[in-house]
Protein backbone atom coordinates (compact mmCIF):
# COMPACT_ATOMS: atom_id res chain seq x y z
CA UNK A 1 0.00 0.00 0.00
CA UNK A 2 1.53 3.35 -0.98
CA UNK A 3 1.93 6.45 1.15
CA UNK A 4 -0.71 8.32 -0.86
CA UNK A 5 -3.32 5.80 0.18
CA UNK A 6 -2.28 6.15 3.80
CA UNK A 7 -2.46 9.93 3.59
CA UNK A 8 -6.16 9.81 2.70
CA UNK A 9 -7.18 7.48 5.54
CA UNK A 10 -8.83 8.59 8.72
CA UNK A 11 -6.38 8.47 11.62
CA UNK A 12 -7.11 7.65 15.21
CA UNK A 13 -4.73 9.65 17.35
CA UNK A 14 -4.08 8.46 20.88
CA UNK A 15 -2.48 11.40 22.65
CA UNK A 16 -1.28 12.02 26.18
CA UNK A 17 -3.77 14.13 28.12
CA UNK A 18 -2.45 15.00 31.55
CA UNK A 19 -2.06 11.81 33.55
CA UNK A 20 -4.19 9.69 31.23
CA UNK A 21 -5.07 9.22 27.56
CA UNK A 22 -7.73 10.47 25.23
CA UNK A 23 -9.01 7.37 23.45
CA UNK A 24 -9.89 7.38 19.78
CA UNK A 25 -9.68 11.15 19.29
CA UNK A 26 -10.08 11.86 15.57
CA UNK A 27 -7.45 13.93 13.82
CA UNK A 28 -7.16 15.04 10.20
CA UNK A 29 -3.36 14.93 10.34
CA UNK A 30 -2.11 11.97 8.28
CA UNK A 31 0.55 9.65 9.61
CA UNK A 32 3.01 10.89 6.99
CA UNK A 33 2.89 14.37 8.53
CA UNK A 34 3.22 12.99 12.06
CA UNK A 35 6.22 10.89 11.02
CA UNK A 36 7.94 13.70 9.11
CA UNK A 37 7.57 16.15 12.00
CA UNK A 38 8.83 13.67 14.58
CA UNK A 39 11.82 12.74 12.41
CA UNK A 40 12.61 16.39 11.76
CA UNK A 41 12.51 17.07 15.52
CA UNK A 42 14.80 14.12 16.23
CA UNK A 43 12.12 12.02 17.94
CA UNK A 44 12.10 8.24 17.63
CA UNK A 45 9.20 6.61 15.77
CA UNK A 46 8.35 2.92 15.34
CA UNK A 47 6.06 1.80 12.51
CA UNK A 48 4.16 -1.48 12.87
CA UNK A 49 2.09 -2.91 10.02
CA UNK A 50 -0.35 -5.39 11.59
CA UNK A 51 -2.45 -7.83 9.58
CA UNK A 52 -5.08 -10.34 10.71
CA UNK A 53 -3.89 -13.66 9.31
CA UNK A 54 -7.25 -15.34 8.70
CA UNK A 55 -10.08 -12.78 8.74
CA UNK A 56 -12.36 -15.07 6.75
CA UNK A 57 -12.21 -17.68 9.52
CA UNK A 58 -13.30 -15.13 12.09
CA UNK A 59 -16.25 -14.06 9.93
CA UNK A 60 -17.23 -17.67 9.33
CA UNK A 61 -16.99 -18.78 12.96
CA UNK A 62 -17.99 -15.65 14.85
CA UNK A 63 -19.92 -13.58 12.32
CA UNK A 64 -19.19 -10.46 10.25
CA UNK A 65 -19.80 -8.12 13.18
CA UNK A 66 -17.09 -9.74 15.27
CA UNK A 67 -14.71 -9.81 12.30
CA UNK A 68 -15.21 -6.08 11.76
CA UNK A 69 -14.41 -5.39 15.41
CA UNK A 70 -11.04 -7.15 15.43
CA UNK A 71 -8.87 -4.38 13.96
CA UNK A 72 -10.31 -1.61 16.21
CA UNK A 73 -9.79 -3.95 19.18
CA UNK A 74 -6.16 -4.41 18.14
CA UNK A 75 -5.75 -0.62 18.02
CA UNK A 76 -7.05 -0.35 21.58
CA UNK A 77 -4.74 -3.16 22.66
CA UNK A 78 -1.78 -1.34 21.10
CA UNK A 79 -2.70 1.82 23.00
CA UNK A 80 -2.76 -0.03 26.31
CA UNK A 81 0.54 -1.78 25.63
CA UNK A 82 2.27 1.43 24.55
CA UNK A 83 1.27 3.56 27.55
CA UNK A 84 2.37 6.22 28.31
CA UNK A 85 3.86 6.66 24.82
CA UNK A 86 1.89 8.37 22.09
CA UNK A 87 0.29 6.18 19.40
CA UNK A 88 -1.29 6.90 16.01
CA UNK A 89 -3.38 4.16 14.39
CA UNK A 90 -4.86 3.91 10.90
CA UNK A 91 -7.54 1.26 10.61
CA UNK A 92 -8.04 -0.74 7.42
CA UNK A 93 -10.12 -3.83 6.65
CA UNK A 94 -8.08 -6.62 8.23
CA UNK A 95 -5.05 -4.40 8.78
CA UNK A 96 -3.68 -1.75 11.11
CA UNK A 97 -0.84 0.72 10.66
CA UNK A 98 0.62 1.92 13.96
CA UNK A 99 3.06 4.70 14.73
CA UNK A 100 4.49 4.53 18.23
CA UNK A 101 6.59 7.45 19.37
CA UNK A 102 9.25 5.46 21.18
CA UNK A 103 12.77 4.12 20.71
CA UNK A 104 13.19 1.00 18.49
CA UNK A 105 14.38 -0.99 21.50
CA UNK A 106 10.75 -1.22 22.63
CA UNK A 107 9.43 -2.51 19.29
CA UNK A 108 9.98 -6.22 19.95
CA UNK A 109 8.20 -6.09 23.30
CA UNK A 110 5.26 -4.20 21.80
CA UNK A 111 4.97 -6.59 18.85
CA UNK A 112 5.11 -9.65 21.11
CA UNK A 113 2.47 -8.09 23.35
CA UNK A 114 0.17 -7.57 20.37
CA UNK A 115 0.63 -11.13 19.13
CA UNK A 116 0.03 -12.58 22.58
CA UNK A 117 -2.92 -10.28 23.30
CA UNK A 118 -4.59 -11.11 20.00
CA UNK A 119 -4.82 -14.74 21.07
CA UNK A 120 -7.45 -13.68 23.61
CA UNK A 121 -9.01 -10.57 22.07
CA UNK A 122 -12.22 -9.08 23.47
CA UNK A 123 -14.67 -7.51 21.00
CA UNK A 124 -18.02 -5.86 21.82
CA UNK A 125 -20.29 -8.31 19.99
CA UNK A 126 -18.91 -11.49 21.57
CA UNK A 127 -19.22 -12.60 25.21
CA UNK A 128 -16.01 -14.64 25.02
CA UNK A 129 -12.63 -13.48 23.67
CA UNK A 130 -11.62 -14.40 20.13
CA UNK A 131 -8.41 -16.28 19.35
CA UNK A 132 -6.81 -14.26 16.56
CA UNK A 133 -3.52 -14.80 14.75
CA UNK A 134 -1.72 -11.68 13.49
CA UNK A 135 1.44 -10.90 11.55
CA UNK A 136 3.51 -7.75 12.05
CA UNK A 137 6.11 -5.96 9.93
CA UNK A 138 8.30 -3.40 11.69
CA UNK A 139 10.41 -0.36 10.82
CA UNK A 140 11.73 2.75 12.56
CA UNK A 141 13.39 6.09 11.85
CA UNK A 142 16.60 5.48 13.84
CA UNK A 143 18.61 4.66 10.73
CA UNK A 144 21.23 6.85 9.06
CA UNK A 145 19.51 8.82 6.29
CA UNK A 146 17.09 9.14 8.02
CA UNK A 147 14.47 6.94 6.33
CA UNK A 148 11.64 8.75 4.58
CA UNK A 149 8.00 7.91 5.29
CA UNK A 150 7.81 5.92 2.05
CA UNK A 151 10.91 3.96 3.05
CA UNK A 152 9.56 3.12 6.51
CA UNK A 153 6.25 2.01 5.00
CA UNK A 154 8.09 -0.17 2.49
CA UNK A 155 10.31 -1.84 5.09
CA UNK A 156 7.36 -2.48 7.42
CA UNK A 157 5.25 -3.89 4.59
CA UNK A 158 8.15 -6.08 3.46
CA UNK A 159 8.41 -7.50 6.96
CA UNK A 160 4.65 -8.06 7.06
CA UNK A 161 4.70 -10.00 3.81
CA UNK A 162 7.59 -12.14 5.04
CA UNK A 163 5.80 -12.84 8.33
CA UNK A 164 2.63 -13.86 6.51
CA UNK A 165 4.47 -16.03 3.98
CA UNK A 166 6.20 -17.83 6.86
CA UNK A 167 2.85 -18.84 8.36
CA UNK A 168 1.79 -15.82 10.40
CA UNK A 169 1.69 -15.34 14.13
CA UNK A 170 5.09 -13.57 14.22
CA UNK A 171 6.82 -10.22 13.74
CA UNK A 172 9.65 -9.45 11.31
CA UNK A 173 12.01 -6.53 10.83
CA UNK A 174 13.94 -7.03 7.58
CA UNK A 175 16.13 -3.92 8.07
CA UNK A 176 16.36 -3.64 4.28
CA UNK A 177 16.03 0.16 4.22
CA UNK A 178 18.53 0.58 1.41
CA UNK A 179 16.16 -1.21 -0.98
CA UNK A 180 13.89 1.82 -0.80
CA UNK A 181 16.32 4.62 -0.02
CA UNK A 182 19.95 4.36 -1.19
CA UNK A 183 21.26 6.92 1.33
CA UNK A 184 20.13 4.75 4.26
CA UNK A 185 23.35 3.05 5.29
CA UNK A 186 23.00 -0.70 4.64
CA UNK A 187 24.12 -3.27 7.17
CA UNK A 188 26.56 -5.00 4.79
CA UNK A 189 26.86 -2.58 1.90
CA UNK A 190 25.02 -4.75 -0.65
CA UNK A 191 21.51 -4.17 -1.97
CA UNK A 192 19.00 -6.73 -3.16
CA UNK A 193 15.84 -6.21 -5.13
CA UNK A 194 12.72 -6.21 -2.96
CA UNK A 195 11.45 -9.39 -4.62
CA UNK A 196 14.73 -11.23 -4.07
CA UNK A 197 14.89 -10.01 -0.47
CA UNK A 198 11.37 -11.20 0.26
CA UNK A 199 12.03 -14.63 -1.22
CA UNK A 200 15.38 -14.91 0.54
CA UNK A 201 14.00 -14.07 3.96
CA UNK A 202 10.94 -16.28 3.51
CA UNK A 203 13.16 -19.18 2.47
CA UNK A 204 15.40 -18.68 5.50
CA UNK A 205 12.41 -18.45 7.84
CA UNK A 206 10.96 -21.63 6.41
CA UNK A 207 14.17 -23.61 6.80
CA UNK A 208 14.74 -22.29 10.28
CA UNK A 209 11.18 -23.18 11.31
CA UNK A 210 11.91 -26.79 10.42
CA UNK A 211 15.11 -26.79 12.49
CA UNK A 212 13.62 -24.99 15.48
CA UNK A 213 10.55 -27.21 15.63
CA UNK A 214 12.78 -29.63 17.56
CA UNK A 215 13.97 -27.06 20.11
CA UNK A 216 12.60 -24.01 22.01
CA UNK A 217 11.98 -21.02 19.76
CA UNK A 218 13.97 -17.85 20.40
CA UNK A 219 12.90 -14.25 19.82
CA UNK A 220 14.99 -11.63 18.09
CA UNK A 221 17.36 -14.01 16.32
CA UNK A 222 19.33 -12.55 13.41
CA UNK A 223 18.66 -14.36 10.15
CA UNK A 224 21.06 -13.26 7.38
CA UNK A 225 19.92 -13.18 3.79
CA UNK A 226 21.70 -15.69 1.55
CA UNK A 227 24.82 -14.60 -0.25
CA UNK A 228 28.07 -13.05 0.87
CA UNK A 229 27.65 -9.51 2.12
CA UNK A 230 23.87 -9.53 1.99
CA UNK A 231 22.04 -7.17 4.35
CA UNK A 232 21.28 -8.59 7.77
CA UNK A 233 17.67 -9.47 8.37
CA UNK A 234 16.20 -9.34 11.85
CA UNK A 235 13.41 -11.89 12.23
CA UNK A 236 11.38 -12.01 15.40
CA UNK A 237 8.79 -14.17 17.07
CA UNK A 238 8.37 -17.93 17.13
CA UNK A 239 9.57 -19.19 13.75
CA UNK A 240 7.89 -22.49 14.61
CA UNK A 241 4.84 -21.58 16.67
CA UNK A 242 4.98 -22.52 20.32
CA UNK A 243 1.87 -24.59 19.66
CA UNK A 244 3.44 -26.06 16.52
CA UNK A 245 1.10 -29.05 16.69
CA UNK A 246 -1.75 -26.86 15.53
CA UNK A 247 -2.09 -24.21 12.87
CA UNK A 248 -2.43 -20.55 14.01
CA UNK A 249 -6.02 -20.16 15.15
CA UNK A 250 -8.18 -17.31 13.91
CA UNK A 251 -10.92 -17.77 16.44
N, C-alpha and C positions, 0 to 999 in steps of 0.2 A: 504494500500500500504506500503511495507516495505522500510526500509532505503536504502537497496541495489538498489532498483529500482530508488529511488530518486537520488542516487549517480551517476547514469549513464545518467541522464537527462541533457539537455542543460540548463544553468542558465542564466537569464538576470540579470545583476548586475547594479543597479542604484546607482552610487557613487557620493559623493560630489566632485565638481570640481570648486574650487574657490568659487565665489559667486553664482554659479548656479549648474545645474546637467547635467550629461552626460546620455542621454536617451538610454536605450536598448543596452548598451555596453556589448558585449559577454565576458564571462569569463569561463575558464575551471574548476574553483574551485567549487566543489559541495557544496551544502548548509550544509551538515554534517560538512565539514571542517570549513566553516564560523562560524557555531554555536559553534563547539568545541573550536575554537580559542577565540571567544568572551567570552564564559563562563570561559575559563581558565584565561583570562585577567580581569575578573570581570565585564564585560560589560553586560548590560541588553539586552535580545533578546525576542521578541514576535513572536510566530508562528501562522499564520492564515491559515487554510485550507478552501478554498473557492470553492463552487460547484454551478454551474448553475442548478437551480431546474428542469427546463423543457426544455432542449436543443432541444428536438424533436419538440416542438411547434414553437420555433424560426425558425428552418429549414423549417417547413411546411408553416409558415406564411410569412417569410421574405427571404427564400432561403438559401441554404447551405453556400453561401459565407458570408452572414451576420452572420450565426450561428458560422462559423469558426473565425469570427473577435471578438466575444464577450469576450473570455478569455483574448486575448491581450489587448483589451480595458479596461478590469477590472484591468490589471496590470498597465496600464498607469494611471488609476484613483487612484489606491493605491499609486503610486509615488507622484501624486499631493497632495493627502491628507496627506501623511507622511512628506512632506517637513518641515524642511531641514534634516530630519533624513534619514539615509541610508536604502535602501530597496534591498532585493534580491528576485526575483520571478522566480519560475519554472512553465512553462506553460504545461498543459496537456489537452487532449480533454475534454472539459466541466469542467475543474478543474484548480485551481491555488493554489500553495503553496507559501506563503509569509513569509519572515523573515524581521522583522522591528527592527532595532537596537535602541530600546527605552524602557523606563520603562513600566511595565505592567499597570500602571495607565492610560496610553493613549490608551490601547487596545480597550476598549468599544467605545470610540469616533471614532476611526478609523474604527471599524467594522460597527458602525451605519452609518458612512459616506459612506462606500462601499455599504451597503444595500440601502440607500437612493439614491445614485448616480446611481446605477444599474437600478433604475426605470425610468431613462431618460438617456440612454447610447448611445453615438454617436459612430457609426462604419463607416469606409470609404465607404462601398458599398451602404449605405442607406442615403437618403437626410434627413429623419426625425429620431429622436432618437428612440431606441428600449426600450420597457418596459420589464425589465428582473428581475426575482425573483432569489435571491441567498441565500444560507445557508452558515454559517461560524462556524467552530470549532476553539477554541482558546487554546493556552498554552503559557508558558513562562519559563524562566530559574531562576526566583527569588523564588526558593523553596529550602528548606534545602535538601541537597544531594550532589551537585545540580543535577537536572534531566539530564539524558543522552539524546542524540539526538533521539534515539529510543523511549525513554519515552515521550519526547515532541511530537514527531510524533503521538504516540499512543493516548495521551490525546487529541490532536487537532482533530484527526480522530474520536475519540469517540464522542466529542462534535459535529462534523459535522454530524455524523450519527443520533444523537439525534435530532439535528435541523431539519434534513430532515424528520425524522419519525414523527415529530410534525407538519409537514405541510410546512416547508420552510419559507423563508423570515425572518430569525432571526439568532442570534448568540448565542452560548452556550459555556461556560467554565465549564466542569464537575469538575475540580480540583481533579480528581481521580488518581493522580500521583503514589500513592502507589500500584495501580493495576499492574503497569509495572515495578516499581523499589522500592523494599521494604525499602531501606534506605532513601527514600523521606518521610519526616515526614507527616503522614496523619493528616487530620483535627480533626478526632475523635478517631483515634487509632484502627479502625476496617476496614478490607479490604473486598471487595466484588469481585466476579468474574466479568470480563468485560461484559459478557453476562447479568448477573443479574443487573449490574449497568446500562447498556443501557436500559434494560426493565424498571427498576425502575424510571429512570429519564424521559423516554418517557411517562410512565404512569402518573407521576406527572405533566408533562407539559400538557398532554391532559386534565387532570381533572382541572388544573388551567385555561386553555384556556376557558373551559366552564364557570367557575366562573367569569373570568375577561371580558367575552363578554358583561357583563351587566354594566361594569364600566371602566373608562379610564385605559389603559394598563400602566404598569410602567416598566422602564428599570433597569437592574441590581438587580433584586429581588432574594434573596437567596431561593433556593428550596431544602430542605433536602431530601435525599434518605430515603425511608421507613425503619423502624427498629430502635431500640434504638442504639445510638452510631454510626450510619452509617455516612460515610464521607459527608461533606457538598457539595452541588452541586450548582454552581453559574450559573443561567440561565439568558440570556439577550435577549433583543429585545421584540417586541410585541408578547406575547404568543397568544393572539387573535389579528389577524392583525387589524391595524387601520381601514382598509377598509374591515371589517369582512363580509360585505354583499356580497363580491365577492371573488373568489378564487385568489391566487397570480398569477398575469399575467406574461406570459413569453414573451410577445411582445405587 
